[in-house]
Amino acid sequence: MGKKVSLAIFDFDGTLTVGHLFTGIARHHREFKVNRFYLYLYLIIHLPMHMATKARLCSEEKNRLKWSEDLSILFRGFSQEDANEAFNWLMDGYFMPLMRLDIVTILKEHKASGDTVVLLSGMFTQFLKVAAERLGADYAVGTQLEIKDNIYTGSIIKPSCFGENKAKLLKDFINQKNWEVDFDKSLFYADSKYDLSAFRLVGNPIATYPDKELYQIAVCNKWRIIDS
């Protein structure tokens, strides 16, 4: 029989932090003068799609998925060592001052009470492992960056940890660990309507600084809401 665990699952961006991954990467690349060509190329490609979404000519969900998947190009050509340095800088130099201290405190309380704490986010798994170490989380499940011959290719290993795939990747991870999870006692903290697939897995969904759509869903379902 697998290990019986109760999970405390936390989304990262928008939930544990008010920072944004692209903004942090852009600051890093400009400061250290690396991959600025890909940074500007990324903006040139995605700004028209962003404007089309604002004009309701393009699906917001498709835009967010494409935006997050293509962020991988910003690490194209990085060695694993260089990427690790960048991920540490992102966490320490950018995200740490932008953490929601109340939610970080809740994470640490779950850890102290014996829950298994998992970060579940569309962010890169390699970065999330650094974040998990800093915050005291046990594991990280995210979007895996592709590496060949110690070099980041600029692509991801699909699927991206977004939307319905969020629950799928979490369940795959649980199966790999051979855990028997008490989902009724498990909790998920997240901020977006795109986290609904993972919310449905647990007995304790907690809308955390939710967007407008998730707030309405949480009210209708009588979920706990943290927004101040």
C-alpha positions in Angstrom: 0.0 0.0 0.0 1.2 3.5 -0.8 1.9 6.2 1.6 -1.2 7.8 3.1 -0.9 11.6 2.9 -2.9 14.7 3.3 -1.9 17.4 0.8 -1.7 21.2 1.2 -1.4 22.4 -2.4 -0.4 25.9 -3.3 -0.5 27.7 -6.6 2.5 30.1 -6.9 1.9 33.2 -9.1 -1.1 35.2 -7.9 -1.5 33.1 -4.8 1.8 33.0 -2.9 3.2 36.1 -4.7 2.0 39.3 -6.5 5.0 39.0 -8.8 4.9 37.8 -12.4 7.3 35.3 -14.0 7.8 37.2 -17.2 8.6 40.5 -15.4 11.2 38.7 -13.3 12.8 37.0 -16.2 12.9 40.3 -18.2 14.6 42.1 -15.3 17.1 39.3 -15.0 18.0 39.2 -18.7 18.3 43.0 -18.9 20.4 43.2 -15.8 22.8 40.4 -16.8 22.6 41.1 -20.5 21.6 37.6 -21.5 19.1 36.4 -24.2 17.8 39.9 -24.8 17.2 38.9 -28.5 14.7 36.2 -27.4 13.2 38.6 -24.8 12.3 41.2 -27.4 11.3 38.5 -29.9 8.9 37.1 -27.4 7.3 40.5 -26.8 7.0 41.2 -30.6 5.3 37.9 -31.1 3.0 38.0 -28.2 1.9 41.6 -27.8 -0.4 41.5 -30.9 -2.1 38.4 -29.4 -2.4 40.2 -26.1 -4.1 43.1 -27.8 -6.4 40.8 -29.7 -7.4 39.2 -26.4 -8.2 42.6 -24.9 -10.4 43.3 -27.9 -12.1 40.0 -27.4 -10.9 38.7 -30.8 -8.9 35.9 -29.2 -9.6 33.5 -26.3 -8.0 34.6 -23.0 -7.4 30.9 -22.1 -5.6 30.2 -25.4 -3.6 33.4 -25.0 -2.5 32.5 -21.5 -1.6 29.0 -22.5 0.5 30.2 -25.5 2.1 33.0 -23.4 3.2 30.6 -20.7 4.4 27.8 -23.1 6.5 30.2 -25.1 8.3 31.7 -22.1 10.6 28.7 -22.4 12.3 30.4 -25.3 13.8 32.9 -22.8 16.1 30.2 -21.5 17.2 28.8 -24.9 20.9 28.0 -24.9 21.3 28.2 -21.1 23.3 25.5 -19.4 21.7 23.8 -16.4 24.2 25.7 -14.2 23.4 29.0 -15.8 19.7 28.4 -15.5 20.0 27.4 -11.8 21.8 30.7 -11.2 19.0 32.5 -12.9 16.2 30.7 -11.0 17.9 31.4 -7.7 18.2 35.1 -8.7 14.5 35.1 -9.7 13.4 33.8 -6.3 15.8 35.8 -4.2 16.2 39.0 -6.2 12.7 39.3 -7.6 10.0 37.2 -5.9 10.9 37.1 -2.3 10.1 40.8 -1.7 6.8 40.2 -3.5 5.5 37.2 -1.5 2.1 37.3 0.2 3.4 36.8 3.8 0.0 35.7 5.1 -0.2 32.9 2.6 3.4 31.9 3.2 2.6 31.7 6.9 -0.3 29.4 6.1 2.0 27.2 4.0 4.5 27.0 6.9 1.6 26.1 9.3 0.6 23.2 7.1 4.2 22.0 7.0 4.4 22.2 10.8 1.2 20.3 11.2 2.4 17.3 9.1 0.7 18.0 5.8 2.7 17.3 2.6 3.1 20.7 1.0 3.1 20.8 -2.8 3.6 23.8 -5.1 1.4 23.3 -8.2 1.8 26.0 -10.9 2.2 26.6 -14.6 5.6 28.0 -13.8 8.7 26.0 -14.7 9.3 23.0 -12.5 13.0 23.8 -12.3 12.2 27.2 -10.9 9.5 25.9 -8.6 11.9 23.5 -7.0 14.0 26.6 -6.0 10.9 28.3 -4.7 9.9 25.2 -2.7 13.3 25.0 -1.1 13.0 28.7 0.0 9.5 28.4 1.3 9.7 25.1 3.0 7.4 23.2 0.6 8.1 19.5 0.1 7.5 19.1 -3.7 6.9 21.1 -6.9 4.8 20.2 -9.9 4.9 22.5 -12.9 5.8 22.9 -16.5 8.9 21.0 -17.4 11.6 22.8 -19.5 13.3 20.6 -22.0 17.0 19.9 -21.6 19.3 18.2 -24.1 23.0 17.6 -23.5 22.9 19.9 -20.5 21.4 22.8 -22.5 17.9 24.2 -22.4 16.4 23.9 -25.8 13.9 26.7 -25.5 10.9 24.3 -25.5 8.8 22.6 -22.9 7.9 19.0 -22.4 4.2 19.1 -22.9 1.7 19.3 -21.5 2.0 22.6 -19.8 0.7 22.7 -16.2 -2.3 24.8 -17.1 -6.0 24.4 -17.0 -7.2 20.8 -17.1 -3.6 19.6 -17.3 -3.0 20.9 -13.8 -5.0 18.1 -12.2 -3.6 15.5 -14.6 0.0 16.4 -13.8 -0.7 16.4 -10.1 -2.4 13.0 -10.3 0.6 11.7 -12.4 3.0 13.0 -9.7 0.9 11.3 -7.0 1.0 8.0 -8.9 4.8 8.3 -9.3 5.2 8.7 -5.6 2.8 5.8 -4.9 0.9 7.8 -2.4 -2.5 7.1 -1.1 -3.9 10.6 -0.8 -6.8 11.6 1.5 -8.3 14.0 -1.0 -11.2 14.8 1.4 -8.8 16.3 3.9 -6.5 17.9 1.3 -6.5 21.6 0.5 -5.8 23.7 -2.6 -5.0 27.4 -2.5 -5.2 29.2 -5.8 -6.4 32.5 -7.4 -7.7 31.7 -10.9 -10.6 30.2 -12.6 -8.1 28.3 -14.7 -7.3 26.3 -11.5 -10.7 24.7 -11.3 -9.5 21.2 -12.4 -7.3 21.0 -9.3 -9.9 22.6 -7.1 -12.3 19.8 -8.0 -9.8 17.2 -6.7 -9.8 18.3 -3.0 -12.3 18.4 -0.2 -11.1 21.9 0.8 -10.8 24.3 -2.1 -9.7 27.8 -1.0 -10.0 30.7 -3.3 -6.9 32.8 -2.5 -6.9 36.4 -3.6 -9.2 35.2 -6.4 -9.9 36.8 -9.8 -13.5 38.0 -10.4 -14.6 34.7 -12.0 -13.2 32.5 -9.3 -14.6 34.7 -6.6 -18.1 34.2 -8.0 -17.6 30.5 -8.3 -16.3 30.3 -4.7 -19.3 32.2 -3.4 -21.7 30.0 -5.3 -20.0 26.8 -4.0 -19.5 28.2 -0.5 -15.8 27.7 -0.7 -13.5 29.5 1.8 -12.2 32.8 0.4 -9.0 34.6 1.4 -8.8 38.1 -0.1 -7.3 40.3 2.6 
